[in-house]
């Protein structure tokens, strides 16, 4: 009997799922290459309320993403979930590291 890992099903068969699935798959793949990686969970606050001066964070803003460690740069954030947009500050760091072809 063939054993199939759930991550393989998400990536190669279903090609859809929750952010935790995609982030976990990326962390597993990075680690298999010997790259230190971690799964990060938190909230992606994109909605700024100019009246209060605060970001509005809702349960719907919960998210998971991956980070990989490169000795020259430290921990770098990656967004493996299709069609999800990270907050501006994190996107700036990804753009910065993308210029170095990481």
Helices and strands as residue ranges (DSSP letters): H 6-8, I 9-14, H 19-32, E 37-43, E 47-49, E 54-56, G 59-61, E 62-70, E 74-78, H 88-98
